[in-house]
Amino acid sequence: MKGSNFSSKRELIYSTLCSTKTHPSAKWVYEQLKEDHPDLSLGTVYRNIALFKEKGMAIPVANILGEERLDGDTSPHAHLVCKTCGRIEDIEMPALTLKNGKGFETDFITVTYFGICKECSH
């Protein structure tokens, strides 16, 4: 885990976010944890996810039906997003660099393709 000041709840939220390939929303993470951790609030989940994004430990992928979907896998890869069902899949991405000579240092690059998955196109 990045950082040494991680509370047990923060650790739990982060491990839940990283344990799935579904690119969950904060609400999904909360729903996974609330039964075993009834003192956990949705606000706590949102605040921690904001911290993860700020520290580069999670990236926003897309907004699906009004909910930001996230990825705990920050390794270089792109995403396919179905506009019909909202499914998100990882795909490999060739290494990209940005050298525009304007003194801009890139922290990360995100590439997202929007379309219709094969299940929805039938």
N, C-alpha and C positions, 0 to 999 in steps of 0.2 A: 504494500500500500504506500502511495506517495504521501509523505508527511507523517509526523509522529504524534500529532494531536488528534487523532481520530477516535471519537467516542465509539462505544459499542454499537449504538444506533447508526452512526455514520458508516461504520464498517459493514453493518448489515445491509444498509441501503445500497452501498456501492457493490457489495458482492452479489446482491440480487440483480442489480442493473447489468453486471458483467456476466451473470450466469446464464443468460439467454441470448439467442440469436434473433429474437422477434422484434428487436428495436422498440422497446417498450416506452410507454408514457409514464410520467410520474404517478398517475393514478393506478396504472397496472402494478408498479412496484409497491405502492401502498396496499393494494388489494392482496398481494402475495404475502405481506408481512403482518397485516392487522390482526389476524386471528391469533397468532402466537405472541403478538406484541400489542395488546390493546391500548397501551399508553402512547403509542406512536400516532402522531397526527399527520394528516395530509400536508399541512403547512411545513412540518419538519422535513418531509420528503422533498417538497419543492425547494426549500432553502438549501438542503444538502446537494441536490442536483444542480442548482445554480452555482454552488461552490465547485462541484466537480467540473462543470463547464468552464468556469473561470480559471481553474488550475490545469485545464487541458486533459483532464482524466475522462471526460465524456464529451461527445460531440452531438449537436442537434442534427437530425437527418432531414426531417420533413414535418410539416404540420398536416395531420390527417384528422379530418372531422373535428377540428378545433383543438386537438391535443398535439403538443410537441412530442415527437418520437425521438428517442435518443439511442446512442450507441456507446457502450462502454469499451468497445474495441477501437482504440485510436490509431492502430497501425494503418498505413496507407492502403486504402481500398475505396471503391465507389459503391453506390447503391442504386438498385432498381426499385422504383416505387410504382405500384399499380394504382392508377387513378380510380379504379372501380371498387376494389375490395380493400385497398390500403395496405396490402402485404408489402413488406420491404425485404429485399434480398441483398446480400453482399456480393460484389463481383471484384475480381482482381483489377487493378489499375496500374498501368505502366508508371514508372517514376516520373513525376513532373517537377520541374523547377521553374522558378520565376526569376528572371534576370532582366529587369526593365531599365536598369541604370538610374532609377529614381530614388535610391536609398531606402527602399521598402524591404523589410525583412519579413519573410513569410513564416508564420508559426505552424500552420497546417493548411492543407488544400482539401476541399471537399467537392466531390463530383456526384451529382444525383441525376439519374435519368428517370423521367416520368413517362408512363405509357400504360398499357393494359397487359396483364399477365396472360399466359396461355389458357389458364382455367376460366378466366373472365371473358376471353375472346371467343369462346365457343357458344 
